[in-house]
Amino acid sequence: MFYTDGVPDTPGVDASFGETRLQHLLADSAPDPDALLATIDAALREHQVGTHVDDTAMLALQFVGDELSAPADDSGGHAASVN
């Protein structure tokens, strides 16, 4: 999850949205990126009071590939072919 400072800085009645509130949403949300962004967006809209002039950009990613396995050789790094 990547986001600009405008996300936690969203103004509310008593305080900004804050990193702690955002971290709780991240921990409690579904792993689906679209659902995560929708949940955070709804929470920001509910929290916001007044006009918010800062940018609020978010990017959520989900790894969908195979797990990476350790290389089969003893090099301690990436396996490479030598011709």
N, C-alpha and C positions, 0 to 999 in steps of 0.2 A: 504494500500500500504506500503510495506516494501522494503527498498533498502539499498545497501551498500554505503559508502562514495564515491566510484568510480563513481557513477552516477552523482552527482552534480560536482564532481572534473574533469569531462571529459574536456580536454584542447581544447580551440578554438583559433582563430586568436588573439583576444584581451583579452579574459578572459576565465575562466572555465565556464561550462554549468550553474552552480549555482542553489541554492535553489529556487530563485524567478522564474526563467524560468521553473523549474520543477513544482512548485506550479501552475503556469498558465496552463501548460499542463494537470495537474490533474483536475483542475477546468473546463477546456474546453473539456475534452475527454468524450467519451461514457462510461457508467457504466460497460460495458462488460470487464472483466479482460483481455481476449485475445486481444481485440482491444486496450485497454489502454496500455498494454505492447508493442504492435506493434507500436503504435504512439510514445511512449517514445523512443523506440529503433531506430526508423527512425530519430527522432529529434537528438538523440545522435550521430548517424552516420553522419548526415549532419553537425553537429556542430564541430565534432572532427577534429583536425589538428595534424598530426604527429602520433607517436606511443603512444598508451595509455597503460601504464604498470600497472595501478591499476585495481582491480577487479570491475566488474559492474554486480551485481546480483540484481534482482528485483523479488518481489512476490506480486501479486495483488489478493485480495480475494473479493468475493461478497457473501453477506448473501442471501440465497434463501429460508429460512424457514419461518414459520409463525411468526407474531409479537408476542412478549412475552406479556402476560397480567399480571396484578398485582394479587398477591395471594388473594384468597377469604376470608382468615381468618384475624384476627386482630394482628397476631404475629409480623407483620412488616418485616418478612423474608420469607423464603421458607416454604411452607406448608409441614408438615410431618405427617405421619400416626403413631399412637401409638397403640400398641396392648395390 
